[in-house]
């Protein structure tokens, strides 16, 4: 009998391990659907507008340095003097920048897969100062400087997100934007200005109105001496990221939306130096190399993330259920065939597949309730016949329902998931010890295993 009990325990362990195969296949399906969601987000961004980063406005004075250089004439093989030109820029950053924006969000879908997009209406104001004299970077001391027309540059990651032409006024004069940021490799727009250095500092107040759309994220590069940004939105689940977080004293996040304010001084960021290096080609040419403050508009409950977290508890479900079967088998002396273990284990695996499939068509909580109810009902009905009574089947169904309830609590309390999981396992272990505290395991090994007919007659 001792060997029989050991073999039964080993066979149950083997079945539990074999059930990891279909569970692993379901987990692979979850990851596959996650990839579909990511690809759908990329496709929507490609057709609509991608994540946005605003750079500027920045006042730029382009110039060319003309200098002498010696080069070898390939025909005469003699050195000769030639004039060369190199295009450069003087970047003048705002003294102040105040941005007030309202952001609305909506959902676009590619098939079953959604992506959150936004539309921002922003008003920007501040001051720029044209210095009395411009300082030009020279390659040669005796070079000549040819100054071009100044312009205001506004970097936009994806100009397709510009809804209409932004309205810019500099010193009370309207300026019309043209394509291209004219700022290194950055995309965006620029507006030519009839402004030159005249020997006196010129303080130029400016205003800018723009509507900008994009997908999932908007970021701002704090280039002004004093940058202040105030955002309002109806989206209640913002994710603040980047190099700077909003002021916690003024930040408000409620069920009706959020309000956030940033204030960044130029002394607190290297954004100006980073942009000058990018414009001169001495650093990476990507806006990701700049200090930014970002807001992400992401759904807090991603069904695939939730399903992925749920399926990681599969071994816990199978292990606890099989352990309960085994305890019932040895305590009530009612044999349960390995095939019956297998069918119940497959029913447990079906829960995760049902959860994934249903959650793509309805709210995750409702999908969880339906999937759990279906599996509890199926297992209870089956075990009522296997264990010889509805009370026993209902008892195991109640145990399984408790496990599903505990898992739901774990999924909805990510910060306390470890604590709740540890308490659950401790409670299950304590229950098993309490139920078997007076059980004579030595006596069990001395008894003959009853046949199913004997068990039913008893």
Secondary structure, 3 states (H helix, E strand, C coil): CHHHHHHHHHHHHHHHHHHHHHHHHHHHHHHHHHHHHHHHHHHHHHHCCCCEEEEEEEEEEEEEEEEEEEEECCCCCCEEEEEEEEEEEEEEECCEEEEEEEEEEEEEEECCEEEEEEEEEEEEEEEEEECCCCCCCCCCCCCEEEECCCEEEEEECCHHHECCCCEEEECCEEECCEECCCECCECEEEEECCCCCCCCCEEEEEEEEEEEEEECEEEEECCCCEEEEEEEECCCCEEEEECCCCCCCCCEEECCEEEEEEEEEHHHCCHHHHHHHHHHCCCCCCHHHCCCEEEEECCCCCHHHHHHHHHCCHHHHHHHHHHHHHHHHHHHCCCCCHHHHHHHHHHHHHHHHHHHHHHCCCCHHHHHHHHHHHHHHHHHHHHHHHCCCHHHHHHHHHHHHHHHHHHHHHHCCHHHHHHHHHHHHHHHHHHHHHHCCCCCHHHHHHCCCCCHHHHHHC
